[in-house]
Amino acid sequence: MSDPVEPPSVQISSSLRSWKIDERRIRGLVSHMAERLGVNHLEIHIDFVGPTAMRQINGKFRNKDKSTDVLSFPLMEWQKPKLIEKANKAKQSPTAERNSKMLRGTKKGLVSFEHERMLGDIIVCLDSADKNAREDGHDVAREVCFLLAHGILHLCGHDHKKPTEKALMFRQQEILMNDAGQNWRACVRRST
């Protein structure tokens, strides 16, 4: 009998004093997203940073001298992006237990991870998230959930450079956001 699939290890770090982060809620959101994508056995690191740190990271890794709201650094290569629908079909498959130590996907996209434990890193700039939320007229915690969904999809091979890729990624992102319901509430807030 094979080992059951372990829940993801979601590591969270932040040195920001101006924000309170509910790590339990963040872990719950990201764990649920990882489960829906069929990668709930891999480790994910999330780092909440300020605009200065984000600008430095964006400059170093993307040669862009500006801050941004979210960056993702995948540590796995995908032939095709992971899809929520395929992850659900894999759970219902008779071989699901046997595949508990593999990334589920198409035959071309099936990747063994027995030696791999890390899906990747997501870096979120909370000040940018707050600015986006105010511009869009919603709560900063909802924006953080949105950015985490966006980030995890990048870790799972999604991109939005081409219109077809963008449409697919944004459909998947919408599903993850709908699944989150109101569970994002109070996941982050400004310190008083």
C-alpha positions in Angstrom: 0.0 0.0 0.0 1.4 3.4 -1.0 1.8 6.3 1.3 -1.1 8.8 1.3 -0.4 12.1 -0.4 1.0 14.6 2.2 -0.5 18.0 2.4 1.7 20.7 0.9 4.3 22.4 3.0 3.6 26.1 2.8 6.5 28.1 4.2 5.7 31.8 4.9 8.1 34.5 5.7 7.9 38.3 6.1 9.9 40.9 7.9 7.2 43.6 7.3 6.1 45.3 10.5 3.4 47.3 8.9 1.3 44.2 8.0 -0.3 41.4 10.1 -0.3 38.1 8.2 -2.6 35.3 9.3 -0.3 32.4 8.3 -2.9 29.8 9.1 -5.4 31.3 6.6 -2.7 31.8 4.0 -1.6 28.2 4.4 -5.2 27.1 4.1 -5.7 29.1 0.9 -2.5 27.9 -0.8 -3.0 24.3 0.3 -6.5 24.3 -1.2 -5.2 25.7 -4.5 -2.3 23.2 -4.6 -4.8 20.4 -4.0 -7.0 21.6 -6.8 -4.0 21.6 -9.1 -2.8 18.2 -8.0 0.5 19.4 -6.6 -0.5 19.2 -2.9 2.6 17.1 -2.1 5.1 19.7 -3.0 6.6 22.5 -0.9 5.8 26.2 -1.7 7.6 29.2 -0.2 5.7 32.5 0.1 7.6 35.7 1.0 5.8 38.9 1.7 7.9 41.9 1.0 7.8 45.7 0.7 8.3 47.7 -2.5 12.0 48.2 -2.1 12.8 44.5 -1.7 10.4 43.7 -4.6 12.1 46.3 -6.8 15.5 44.7 -6.0 14.3 41.2 -6.8 12.5 42.3 -10.0 15.7 44.1 -11.1 18.0 41.1 -10.3 15.9 38.4 -11.9 13.9 40.2 -14.6 16.1 43.3 -15.3 13.1 45.6 -14.5 13.9 48.5 -12.3 10.5 48.8 -10.6 8.4 47.1 -8.0 5.6 44.8 -9.0 2.8 43.0 -7.1 3.8 39.3 -7.5 6.7 37.3 -8.8 6.9 33.5 -9.1 10.0 31.3 -9.3 9.0 27.8 -10.4 11.5 25.0 -9.6 9.8 22.4 -11.8 9.5 22.4 -15.6 6.2 21.6 -17.2 5.6 20.4 -20.8 2.0 21.6 -20.4 0.5 23.7 -17.6 -1.3 21.9 -14.8 -5.1 22.3 -15.1 -7.6 22.1 -12.3 -9.9 19.9 -14.4 -7.1 17.4 -15.0 -6.2 17.3 -11.3 -9.8 16.5 -10.5 -10.0 13.7 -13.1 -6.7 12.2 -11.7 -8.2 12.0 -8.2 -11.1 9.9 -9.6 -8.8 7.7 -11.6 -8.2 4.0 -10.6 -4.5 4.7 -10.7 -4.7 7.8 -8.5 -3.2 6.0 -5.5 -0.3 4.6 -7.6 0.3 8.2 -8.9 0.3 9.7 -5.4 4.1 10.3 -5.8 3.8 11.8 -9.3 2.6 15.0 -10.7 -0.7 14.3 -12.5 -1.3 15.5 -16.0 -1.2 14.4 -19.6 1.1 11.5 -20.6 3.5 14.1 -22.0 3.2 16.2 -18.9 3.6 13.5 -16.3 6.7 14.2 -14.3 8.1 12.1 -11.5 8.9 14.1 -8.3 10.2 11.3 -6.0 13.4 13.3 -5.7 11.8 16.7 -6.0 10.0 18.4 -3.1 9.8 22.1 -4.1 7.2 23.5 -6.4 8.7 27.0 -6.1 8.6 30.5 -4.5 5.9 33.2 -4.7 6.9 36.7 -3.6 4.1 39.2 -2.9 4.5 42.9 -2.4 1.8 43.8 0.1 2.0 47.6 -0.6 1.4 46.9 -4.3 -1.5 44.5 -3.4 -3.0 47.2 -1.2 -2.7 49.8 -4.0 -4.3 47.4 -6.5 -7.1 46.6 -4.1 -7.9 50.3 -3.5 -7.9 51.0 -7.3 -10.2 48.0 -7.9 -12.5 48.8 -5.0 -12.0 45.6 -3.0 -10.3 44.3 0.2 -6.5 43.9 0.2 -7.0 40.3 1.6 -8.9 39.4 -1.5 -6.2 40.9 -3.7 -3.6 38.8 -1.8 -5.6 35.7 -2.5 -5.8 36.7 -6.2 -2.0 37.2 -6.3 -1.4 33.8 -4.6 -3.7 32.1 -7.2 -1.8 33.9 -10.0 1.5 32.9 -8.5 0.7 29.2 -8.0 -0.5 29.0 -11.6 2.9 30.3 -12.7 4.6 27.7 -10.5 2.4 25.1 -12.4 3.6 26.1 -15.8 1.0 28.8 -16.8 2.0 32.0 -18.5 0.1 35.0 -20.1 2.4 36.2 -22.8 0.2 34.9 -25.7 -3.6 35.5 -25.8 -4.4 31.8 -25.7 -2.1 31.2 -22.7 -3.6 34.3 -21.0 -7.2 33.1 -21.5 -6.4 29.7 -20.1 -4.5 31.0 -17.1 -7.1 33.5 -16.3 -9.9 30.9 -16.5 -7.9 28.7 -14.1 -7.3 31.7 -11.8 -11.1 32.5 -11.8 -11.8 28.9 -10.7 -9.3 29.1 -7.9 -10.8 32.4 -6.7 -14.3 31.0 -6.8 -13.2 28.0 -4.8 -11.6 30.2 -2.2 -15.0 31.7 -1.5 -14.6 34.1 1.4 -11.8 32.2 3.0 -9.4 35.0 2.1 -11.0 37.3 4.6 -8.6 38.7 7.2 -5.6 36.8 5.8 -3.7 40.1 5.8 -4.3 43.5 7.2 -2.3 46.7 8.0 -0.9 46.8 11.5 -2.4 49.5 13.7 
